[in-house]
Amino acid sequence: MIRVSQLKIDIKQSKDELKSLVAKKLKINESDIQEFRIFKESTDARRGTITFVYTVDITVPNEAKLLAKNVTNVIKTPNLSYNMPDSCAQPPAKRPVVIGFGPAGMYAALLLAQCGYQPIVLERGGCVDERANTIENFWQNGVLDPESNVQFGEGGAGTFSDGKLTTRVKDLRGRKVLEELVKAGAPDDILYVSHPHVGTDLLRGIIKRIREEIIRLGGDVRFHTKVDDFIIQDNQIQGVVTSEKEIIESHDVILAIGHSARDTFEKLYERQIAMMSKPFAVGARIEHPQSVIDKAQYKEFAGHERLGAAEYRLTHQASNGRGVYTFCMCPGGFVVPSSSEPNMVVTNGMSEHARAEQNANSAVLVQVDVRDFGSDHPLAGIALQRDLETRAFELGGSNYRAPVQRVADFLANRPTTKVGTVKPSYHVGATPANLHALFPKDICDALKEGLLAFDKKLAGFAMDDAVLTAVESRSSSPVRITRDDESLQSTTVAGLYPAGEGAGFAGGIVSSAIDGLKAAEKLIEHFAGRL
């Protein structure tokens, strides 16, 4: 195939005109194009108008002759196909174990199953349908299930988010991640739009179908099965002990736990599996009317049917040296109660596929590191998270309501007594408060500076009635489980493969899934070497 890039059409033109643009550029008849597909679509709103920019792949007769003309932005289509590892003649006698069924664990298990390895997946939370019920019970009635919630369960924390599929990781495995989602029912456009997302409503069905495929290929997925201990002998993994006191023997274990699996981190530390604390970020969710964001980004084109709800991503380096940035922006969504431990308040963001809710929300985060932890202990970052989450619980009224503050009040360091035009979307309920009572001064100073800097980049960001809901503390893992760069095995326990976001090697759905694939590939390679 031939790849043609930098094809531009304005907002008044239809995608149907792309074929004629390609034919004109290549000086061929439109009828000569035998196959036509969009590889990439992006939106450029920088010059006061809206332009869509495309890269397309086509099949035509005499491709070599056309390529020989050296037309600008015309190349032979690169081969982006994922090369499957060689399947084993027979699976290991002791089946590989995958701990966790978030993106990393799911894709590791899928690849192992596709290669004939019949993995056993152990997930502490419930299946997605049961999980949806326990989450709804928490959101509506304040009844938290510590084992099946927004953090734990089938699909991981990403299932109850925006389903954002963007990643800055340049890895061909990313294409496999998206293609498997499409096979399982995701919209085809995630393969080519520049900021793909699925939405939590569609994700629930998609991950069920991936689970069913793993089982069809001989895998075993067990819910409500937490790993309580690890069996290690002579620095080699021998198996795991589940919450049902079952011993599952295995010499190959992929550790794909989420970053909220604090009790598992504690057990790993107890078993002297090497790990370290790592920097992460804390802050709050900010909510604006989606119409304000649309207007700031798209000007007079705001609300156009071809554009959808606008997004943003903003960064700032504060004068006190801390990075401030927006994270996991959810257009047309709502702020999600995301606690996983009793008497703690945690927030996250979520959107459905249509992104049709009234408010936009995003985390606004400030970087924290060992200077904030008060210790270089590997689990010191977790202690900081727990402290903030406990104090947010108390500040909200000790009933899982979240503390909220108008941006104008936060900037002036005065308590909010009543919210204004922007109504908090946090399901359990919101309590007006002063977030300066929650965060240390250094973090508040950086957050204030960041809000004002973002307002200069995106008009209305620091509007008076924008609402901050706290605390956002689970943006990334506070722990890294160290692993060998080549084998991807733990530096202290052979056969144990730390992978994904919880282990400290990824951030987001796609990068976590990629890391899970990499771990599975290394496991397969290592097993083949033992034969």
C-alpha positions in Angstrom: 0.0 0.0 0.0 0.9 3.7 -0.3 0.7 6.1 2.5 -0.3 9.7 1.8 -0.1 12.2 4.6 -0.8 15.9 5.2 -4.2 15.8 3.5 -6.2 18.8 4.8 -9.9 19.6 4.7 -11.8 22.3 6.5 -14.8 21.9 8.7 -17.2 22.6 5.9 -15.8 19.7 3.8 -16.7 16.1 4.1 -14.4 13.1 4.6 -15.8 11.8 1.3 -13.7 14.4 -0.5 -10.4 12.8 0.7 -10.3 10.3 -2.2 -10.5 13.0 -4.8 -7.7 14.9 -2.9 -5.5 11.8 -3.0 -6.2 11.2 -6.7 -5.4 14.9 -7.5 -2.1 14.8 -5.5 -1.0 11.6 -7.2 -2.3 12.6 -10.6 -4.4 9.5 -11.1 -8.1 8.8 -11.6 -10.1 8.3 -8.5 -11.3 5.0 -10.0 -7.7 3.8 -9.8 -7.9 3.7 -6.0 -8.7 0.0 -5.3 -8.6 0.2 -1.5 -8.8 3.3 0.8 -8.5 3.6 4.5 -7.8 6.3 7.0 -4.7 5.7 9.1 -4.8 8.9 11.1 -7.1 11.9 11.7 -6.2 15.0 13.8 -7.8 18.4 14.4 -5.9 21.7 14.0 -7.6 24.6 15.7 -4.6 26.9 16.0 -5.3 29.5 13.4 -8.8 30.7 14.2 -10.3 28.0 11.9 -10.8 24.3 12.1 -8.8 22.0 9.8 -8.8 18.2 9.8 -5.5 16.6 8.8 -5.4 13.1 7.5 -3.0 10.3 6.7 -4.5 7.6 4.4 -3.4 4.3 3.0 -4.4 3.3 -0.5 -3.9 0.4 -3.0 -3.4 1.3 -6.6 -1.9 -0.4 -9.7 1.8 0.2 -10.4 2.6 1.4 -6.8 6.3 1.2 -7.5 5.9 3.6 -10.4 4.0 6.1 -8.3 6.5 5.9 -5.5 9.4 6.5 -7.9 8.0 9.9 -8.6 9.0 11.0 -5.0 5.9 13.0 -4.4 6.0 14.9 -1.1 4.3 13.2 1.8 3.9 9.9 -0.2 5.7 6.8 1.0 5.3 3.1 1.0 3.0 2.1 3.9 5.2 0.8 6.8 4.4 -2.6 8.1 2.9 -2.1 11.5 1.8 -5.7 12.1 2.4 -7.2 15.5 4.7 -10.2 15.3 3.3 -12.9 17.5 5.8 -14.9 19.6 6.3 -18.5 18.6 3.7 -20.7 20.2 4.9 -23.5 22.3 4.3 -27.1 21.3 2.8 -27.7 24.7 2.0 -25.3 27.6 4.1 -25.4 30.8 3.2 -28.2 33.2 2.7 -25.5 35.8 0.6 -22.9 34.1 1.6 -19.2 34.2 -0.2 -17.0 36.7 -1.3 -13.5 36.0 -2.1 -11.4 39.1 -4.5 -8.6 38.3 -7.0 -8.1 35.4 -6.5 -4.5 34.5 -5.0 -3.6 31.1 -1.6 -5.0 31.8 -2.9 -8.3 33.2 -5.6 -8.6 30.6 -3.3 -8.2 27.6 -0.6 -10.4 29.2 -3.2 -13.1 29.7 -4.6 -12.6 26.2 -1.2 -13.0 24.5 -0.4 -16.0 26.7 -3.7 -17.6 25.7 -3.2 -16.8 22.0 0.1 -18.6 22.2 -1.2 -21.7 23.9 0.0 -21.0 27.5 -3.4 -21.3 29.2 -2.8 -18.7 31.9 -4.5 -18.6 35.3 -5.7 -15.0 36.0 -6.3 -14.1 39.6 -8.4 -10.9 40.2 -9.3 -9.7 43.7 -12.3 -7.8 42.5 -15.5 -8.8 40.8 -16.5 -9.3 37.2 -17.5 -6.1 35.5 -21.3 -6.5 35.9 -21.0 -7.3 39.6 -18.5 -4.6 40.0 -20.9 -2.1 38.5 -23.5 -3.0 41.1 -21.1 -2.6 44.1 -19.9 0.8 42.7 -23.4 2.0 42.3 -24.2 1.0 45.9 -21.2 3.1 47.0 -22.2 6.0 44.9 -25.8 6.0 45.9 -25.7 4.7 49.5 -22.1 5.3 50.6 -21.5 1.6 51.2 -17.9 0.8 50.1 -16.8 -2.7 49.1 -13.0 -2.7 49.7 -12.5 -5.6 47.3 -14.7 -4.6 44.3 -14.8 -0.9 43.5 -13.5 1.7 41.1 -9.9 0.5 41.7 -10.4 -3.2 41.9 -12.1 -5.6 39.5 -12.3 -6.7 35.9 -10.7 -4.1 33.6 -9.0 -2.2 36.4 -9.4 1.4 37.3 -9.6 2.3 33.6 -13.0 0.6 33.2 -14.6 3.4 35.2 -12.8 6.3 33.5 -12.9 8.1 30.2 -11.5 5.0 28.4 -8.8 7.3 27.1 -6.5 5.5 24.6 -3.8 8.1 24.0 -0.2 7.3 24.8 3.2 8.9 24.3 4.8 5.4 24.1 6.1 4.8 20.6 5.7 1.0 20.4 4.2 -1.1 17.6 2.4 -3.1 20.3 0.1 -0.2 20.7 -1.5 -1.1 17.4 -2.2 -4.6 18.6 -3.8 -3.2 21.8 -6.2 -1.1 19.7 -6.9 -3.8 17.2 -7.9 -6.3 20.0 -10.3 -3.6 21.4 -11.9 -3.3 17.9 -12.2 -7.0 17.6 -14.0 -7.0 21.0 -16.5 -4.3 19.9 -14.8 -0.9 20.2 -15.5 1.6 17.4 -13.2 1.4 14.4 -12.2 5.0 14.6 -10.0 4.4 17.7 -7.5 3.1 15.1 -7.0 6.4 13.5 -8.3 9.4 15.5 -5.6 11.4 17.3 -7.2 11.3 20.7 -9.1 8.0 20.8 -11.4 7.1 23.7 -14.0 4.4 24.2 -16.0 5.6 27.2 -16.9 3.6 30.3 -20.3 2.5 28.9 -18.7 0.7 25.9 -15.6 -0.6 27.8 -17.7 -2.8 30.1 -18.9 -4.9 27.2 -15.5 -4.9 25.5 -13.5 -6.3 28.4 -16.1 -9.0 29.0 -15.5 -10.2 25.4 -11.7 -10.2 25.8 -12.2 -12.2 29.0 -14.4 -14.7 27.1 -11.7 -15.0 24.4 -9.0 -15.8 27.0 -11.3 -18.5 28.4 -12.1 -19.9 24.9 -8.4 -20.3 24.3 -7.9 -22.3 27.5 -7.2 -19.6 30.1 -8.9 -19.4 33.5 -10.1 -16.1 35.0 -11.0 -16.2 38.7 -12.7 -13.2 40.3 -12.8 -12.5 44.1 -9.4 -14.2 44.3 -6.8 -12.1 46.0 -3.2 -13.2 46.2 -2.3 -13.2 49.9 1.2 -14.5 49.8 4.1 -15.5 47.5 6.0 -18.8 47.7 9.7 -18.1 47.0 12.5 -20.6 47.3 16.1 -19.9 46.4 15.1 -16.6 44.9 12.8 -18.3 42.4 9.0 -17.9 42.5 7.3 -21.3 43.2 3.7 -20.2 43.4 1.2 -18.0 45.2 -1.3 -18.4 48.0 -4.8 -17.1 47.4 -7.4 -15.6 49.7 -9.1 -19.0 49.6 -5.9 -20.5 51.1 -5.3 -22.3 47.8 -1.7 -22.9 46.7 -1.2 -22.4 43.0 2.2 -23.7 41.9 3.9 -21.8 39.1 7.4 -20.8 38.1 6.1 -17.9 35.9 4.0 -15.2 37.5 3.1 -11.8 35.9 2.5 -9.3 38.7 0.1 -6.8 37.1 -1.5 -5.4 40.2 -3.0 -1.9 40.2 -1.4 1.0 42.1 -4.1 0.8 44.7 -3.2 -2.7 45.8 -1.5 -1.4 49.0 -1.8 -4.6 51.0 -0.1 -6.5 48.2 2.8 -4.0 48.1 3.1 -4.6 51.9 3.3 -8.4 51.4 5.9 -8.0 48.6 8.0 -5.8 50.9 7.6 -8.4 53.7 8.9 -11.0 51.2 11.9 -8.8 50.4 11.0 -8.3 46.8 13.0 -5.3 45.7 11.0 -2.1 45.3 11.4 1.7 45.7 9.3 4.7 46.2 8.8 6.9 43.2 7.6 10.4 42.5 3.9 10.9 41.7 1.4 13.7 42.0 -1.5 14.9 44.1 -4.2 17.5 43.7 -7.9 17.9 43.0 -10.4 17.5 40.2 -11.5 20.7 38.5 -14.9 21.1 36.9 -16.0 23.7 34.4 -19.1 23.9 32.1 -18.2 21.9 29.0 -19.4 24.8 27.0 -16.7 27.0 28.5 -14.0 24.6 27.3 -15.6 24.2 23.9 -15.6 28.0 23.4 -12.0 28.4 24.6 -10.8 25.7 22.2 -13.0 26.0 19.2 -14.2 29.7 19.4 -17.1 30.2 17.0 -17.1 26.5 16.0 -17.9 25.4 19.5 -20.7 22.9 19.4 -20.2 21.8 15.8 -21.3 18.3 15.3 -18.0 17.2 13.8 -16.0 18.4 16.8 -17.6 16.9 19.9 -16.6 17.9 23.4 -13.3 19.8 23.5 -10.3 18.5 25.5 -7.2 20.1 26.9 -3.8 19.2 28.4 -1.8 21.9 30.3 1.5 22.0 32.1 3.3 24.6 34.2 6.6 24.8 36.1 5.8 26.6 39.4 8.3 29.0 40.9 8.9 26.7 43.8 10.2 24.1 41.4 7.2 21.8 41.3 5.5 20.7 38.1 1.8 21.3 37.8 -0.2 19.7 35.1 -3.7 18.5 34.1 -4.3 14.8 33.9 -7.0 12.4 32.6 -9.2 15.2 31.3 -12.8 13.9 30.9 -14.9 16.0 28.5 -18.6 15.9 29.2 -18.1 13.6 32.2 -18.3 13.6 35.9 -16.1 13.2 39.0 -16.1 9.7 40.4 -15.9 8.5 44.0 -13.0 6.1 43.8 -12.1 5.0 47.4 -10.8 1.5 47.9 -10.1 1.7 51.7 -12.6 2.5 54.4 -12.8 6.1 55.7 -10.8 7.6 52.9 -12.0 9.9 50.0 -10.4 9.5 46.5 -11.6 11.1 43.3 -11.2 10.2 39.6 -12.8 11.3 36.4 -15.1 9.4 34.0 -16.9 9.9 30.7 -19.2 7.8 28.7 -18.7 7.4 24.9 -20.9 10.3 24.0 -19.3 12.7 26.4 -22.6 14.4 26.8 -22.7 15.5 30.5 -22.8 19.2 31.3 -19.4 19.5 33.0 -15.9 18.9 31.9 -13.4 17.7 34.5 -9.7 17.1 34.9 -7.2 16.4 37.6 -5.0 19.4 38.4 -1.9 17.8 40.0 1.3 18.9 41.7 4.4 16.7 41.7 5.4 15.2 45.0 8.6 13.2 45.8 10.8 12.0 48.7 10.9 15.6 50.2 7.2 15.2 50.9 7.3 11.6 52.0 9.4 12.3 55.0 11.3 9.0 54.4 13.0 7.0 51.8 11.1 3.8 52.7 9.7 2.1 49.6 6.1 2.5 50.9 6.5 6.1 52.1 4.5 7.4 49.1 1.6 5.2 50.1 1.6 6.6 53.6 1.4 10.2 52.1 -1.6 9.1 50.0 -3.4 7.5 52.9 -2.8 10.6 55.0 -4.3 12.9 52.4 -7.2 10.6 51.7 -8.1 10.3 55.4 -8.0 14.0 55.9 -10.2 14.5 52.8 -12.7 12.1 54.3 -12.7 14.1 57.5 -12.9 17.4 55.7 -15.9 16.2 53.7 -17.8 15.2 56.8 -16.6 11.6 57.5 -19.3 10.2 55.4 -17.5 9.8 52.0 -18.7 13.2 50.8 -15.9 15.0 49.1 -14.6 18.4 50.2 -15.1 21.0 47.4 -14.0 24.6 46.9 -14.7 27.3 44.3 -11.6 28.3 42.5 -12.0 32.0 43.5 -12.1 30.9 47.2 -9.1 28.6 46.8 -7.1 31.5 45.2 -8.1 33.8 48.1 -7.5 31.1 50.7 -11.0 31.4 52.2 -13.5 28.6 52.9 -16.3 28.0 50.4 -19.7 28.2 52.0 -21.8 27.7 48.9 -21.0 26.6 45.4 -22.0 28.8 42.4 -23.1 28.1 38.9 -20.9 25.0 38.5 -22.5 22.2 40.4 -20.2 19.4 41.7 -20.9 16.1 39.9 -19.4 13.9 42.7 -22.0 11.2 43.2 -21.8 10.6 46.9 -22.2 14.3 47.6 -20.0 17.4 48.2 -19.2 19.5 51.3 -18.0 23.1 50.9 -14.6 23.5 52.5 -11.2 25.1 52.3 -8.6 22.8 50.6 -5.8 24.8 52.2 -6.7 22.8 55.3 -5.9 19.6 53.3 -2.7 20.3 51.3 0.7 21.5 52.6 1.4 25.2 51.8 4.0 24.2 49.2 1.5 22.3 47.2 -1.2 24.9 47.6 1.2 27.6 46.3 2.1 25.5 43.2 -1.6 24.7 42.6 -2.6 28.4 42.8 0.2 29.4 40.4 -0.8 26.6 38.0 -4.5 27.6 38.0 -3.6 31.2 37.0 -1.0 30.1 34.4 -3.6 27.7 32.8 -6.1 30.5 32.7 -3.8 32.4 30.4 -3.5 29.4 28.1 -7.2 28.5 28.2 -9.6 31.3 28.8 -11.9 30.6 31.7 -9.9 27.9 33.4 -9.6 29.9 36.6 -13.2 31.2 36.4 -14.6 32.0 39.9 -17.2 29.3 40.0 -15.1 26.4 38.7 -15.1 23.7 41.4 -12.2 21.8 42.9 -13.0 18.4 44.4 -10.4 16.6 46.5 -8.4 14.5 46.7 -6.9 13.2 43.5 -4.2 11.0 44.8 -4.0 7.9 42.5 -2.7 9.5 39.3 0.2 7.0 39.2 1.9 4.4 41.3 3.9 5.6 44.3 6.0 2.4 44.1 8.2 0.8 41.5 8.9 -2.9 41.8 12.4 -3.2 40.3 13.0 -5.5 37.4 15.8 -6.4 35.1 15.8 -4.3 31.9 16.4 -7.3 29.6 14.4 -10.2 31.1 11.7 -7.9 32.8 11.9 -10.2 35.8 12.2 -9.0 39.4 15.7 -8.2 40.4 15.4 -10.4 43.4 12.9 -13.2 42.4 13.3 -15.1 39.2 10.1 -15.9 37.3 8.3 -12.9 38.8 7.4 -10.3 36.1 6.3 -6.9 37.5 4.3 -5.2 34.8 1.9 -2.3 34.2 0.9 0.9 36.1 0.9 -0.5 39.6 4.4 -1.9 39.3 5.5 1.6 38.2 6.2 1.0 34.5 3.3 2.6 32.7 0.6 5.2 33.0 -2.8 4.8 31.3 -4.7 2.0 29.5 -2.6 1.6 26.4 0.9 1.9 27.9 -0.1 -0.5 30.7 -1.5 -3.0 28.1 1.8 -2.6 26.1 3.8 -3.4 29.2 1.6 -6.5 29.8 2.3 -7.7 26.3 6.1 -7.2 26.8 6.0 -9.2 30.1 4.1 -12.0 28.4 6.6 -12.0 25.5 9.5 -12.3 27.9 7.8 -15.1 29.9 7.3 -17.0 26.6 10.9 -16.4 25.6 12.1 -17.5 29.0 10.0 -20.7 29.0 11.2 -21.6 25.5 14.8 -21.3 26.8 14.0 -23.8 29.6 12.7 -26.5 27.2 
